[in-house]
C-alpha cells in the first residue's frame, strides 16, 4: 500500500491522489485527466507522487481496450521521461524500481499503436510513438518527438547562435524565429534525407512509421533527419542534431 501522505505532488501533500485517480476510472473525462496531469506532471515537472502513481496508471491502461488507453499511457510516459525531477532522485533508479511496470507499459503501447483507426490520426501516432520511446528509455526523442506534430522546433544555429524555427508543416523550412509571420522573412527550405540513407534512431523511427501505415509521418522524419540552412549565416546543419542539443 502506498502511503500517499508521505509524498508530494505539484500542489503539496499527495493524500488526494487516490481520489484523483478514482475520478479517471470511469468514462472518458477530459477535465479529470487534465487535473491529474496538472498534479502529477505539471508543465513537465514530476514529483514523488508521480512515480508512485505509475502502478495505478498501468492498471487503468490494462483495463482499457487498445484504442481507449491513450490517456494513462501518455501520462505515464511523460512522467518517466521527465528530466525535471525531485531533488536527489535518480531517473535510472526509478527505471530500475519500476522496470516491470515499464515493460508492461511498453507492451500496452505497442498494442495501442497497432489499432487500425490510428492510421488516420498522425498526431496521436506521434504522441504514442514518443510514449513508447519513453518506456524504452530513448534519451532525447522520448521528450522531443512531439514537436514534429506541432509547431516545429525552436533551435539555435550552430554557426551564429541565431534562434531559428524549424517548421515541419506543408512547407518545410527554417526561419529566424523573431521573424516568424513576417512576409519578408527569409525562409530556407529543409532538405530531406533519402530514406535508404537514414541510420540509427532516424532509420528506426522511419521504418516504424512506414510499418504502421503512417507515410506522412515517415515523410516528415526524412526532413527531421535531413539538413537545414540557417537564413542568417547560411550554415548547413542537421535538424535532428540541433534538436538533440535541446536534450
N, C-alpha and C positions, 0 to 999 in steps of 0.2 A: 504494500500500500504506500502511495506517495503522500508524504507529509507536506501538503501544499503551504501550510503556514510558515514553513522554513524557507520558502522560495519566494522569488520576486518576478514580477512582470513589468511592463512599461510604466504602470501607474502605482506601483507599490507592492504590498503583500499579495501573494498569489492564492489566497484562500478561496477566491471567487472563480478560479479557473474551472473546477468541475462543473459549476453552473453554466459557464460559457461553453464548455464542451457539450453539455447536455442540450443546449439551445440549437446546436447544429446537427443533432442526431436525426431529426425528422426530415420532412420535405425541404427542398432547397429554399434557403432563406438567405438572400444576399446580404441583408443588413446584419444578421447574426454572424456570418462569415467575416464581414468587414470588421466587426467588433473584435472577433477572435484574432484576426490578423493584427489589429491595432495593439492588442495587449501582448501578443507573443512575438511579433516581428514588426515592430514599429519603425517604419521608414528604413527597414533593413537591419535594425538593431535587434539583437536577441538577448535573452535573459535566462536565469537558472530555470524558470518555469517553462521556458520554450522547449528546452531539451527534455524535461520531464514529461511534456505533453506528447512526445513522439509516439510512445506506445498507444495512447488513446487515438491519435490521428491514424495510426496503422489499423486499429480496429475499425474506425469509421470507413477507411478506404476498402478494407477487406469485405465489409458488409454490403458494399455497393457494386452494381454492375460496372463493367469497364467504362462505359460511356458516361457514367454519372459519378465518378470518383475524382474528378479533376481538383476540386477544392482541397480535400485533405492531402492529396499528393503534392500539389503545388505549395501549400503552406509548409508541409514537412520539408520539401526540397529547399525552400527559401531559408528555413531555419538552419538546416545543416550546411548550407552554402555560405551563410553569413560570415563576413570577416570583421563584423562589429560585435564582438562578444564580451561577456562579463570579464572583469579583471581576473587574471590568474587562471583562466580557462584555456585549456589546450584543445583545439578542434580535433587533433589527432587522437587525444584521449577520449573525446566524446564519440568519435567514429568507432573507436575500439569498443567502448562500452555498449554502443547501440548497433554493433555490426550485424547482429541477427535481424534487427528491425530494418536496417538499411538494405539488406539483401532481399527481404520480403517486399519493401517499398519498390525496389528495382524491378522485381518480377511483376508487381501490380501495374507499374508504369508501362512496362513492355506491353501488357495486355491492353491498356488504355490506348496506346499508340497503334494497335492493330485494328481498332474499330473502323469499319468501312466508312462510316459517316464523317470521320475526321478528314477524309481526303478532300473535302470541300472547305476545310477551315484551316488555312495555312497558319494563321496567327496562333490558334490553340495548339497546333502541332509544334510550332517553335517553342512555345512555353513549356509544353510537356517534354520536348526533347531536352531543353535546358534542365528541367526537373530530373530527368533520367541521368544527365551528366552530374548533377549534384549528388545523387545517391551513389554514383560510381566514383566520385571524388575528383573529377576533372578540374584542375586548379583554376582556370580562367573562365572557360565558357559555361561553367555552372552558374555564373552571375551575369555574363556579358552577352550571351546569345540572344536574349530577348529584344535587344535594340535592333536586331535585324528585322523584326516585325513591327517596329515602332517608328520613331522619327529619325533613326540613324545614330551614328556615333559622334560624340564630341571628342576630338583627339588633338594632340599637339604635333605640329610638323617637326620631324626630327632634324630638319635643316635650319629653320629660322624661329622655331618655337611659336609660330603663329597658331592661334586657335582655329581649328577647322571643323566643319560639319561634313561628315561622310554620309551622303544620303543614298538609300537603297530602295527607293520607290521606282516608279516607271522610268524616271530619268536619273540614272546612276551618276552621281557627280560629287566633286569636292568643292567646297566654297568656304571662304573666310567667314567664320561663324558670326562675327559682328555685322556682316553684310547680308545675312540671311533675309530673304524677302526683298532685297534691293534689286530692281530690274537691271541695274547697271553692274551688278556684282559679277565678277569673273567666275564662271563655273566650268571646271575642267572635268571631262568625263573620266570615270573609273574604267579601268581596262580589266576584263575578266580573264581568269586563268583558264587554260584548256582543262577540261575535266580530267583527261587522262594524265595531266601533268601534276595534279594535286597529290600531296603526300601527307602523312601524319594525320593529325586531327581533322584537317581540311578534307582529305580524301575520305576519312571515316564518316564525317557528317554528311558529305555529298552522297556517298553510297547509301547511307541510311535513309536520306530523304527520297532518293530515287526508288529504293526498295519499298517504301511506304506510300508510294503514289503521290509524292509531293514534288512534281517537276519545277514548280515555281520557286520553292524553297531551294531546291538544288541549284537552280539558275542564280538565285541571289548569292548563294555561297561561293560561286565562281568569282563574283565581284569582291566579296569579302576577303577571299584568299588570292585575289589578283593583285593589281597595282594601282597606285594613285599618284597624281602630280599636284604639288602644292601650288595654288593660284598665286601665292605671294612671291615665292623664291624659285619655283619650278623644280624643286627637289622631288625625285621619284622615291616612293616608299611603298611598303606593303600595308594595306589597311589592317590586316589581321595582326601584324607586328605592332602597329600603333595601338590597337585595342589591348593587346597583351600588356602593354606598359600601364594600362589603367588598373590592372590587377583583377 
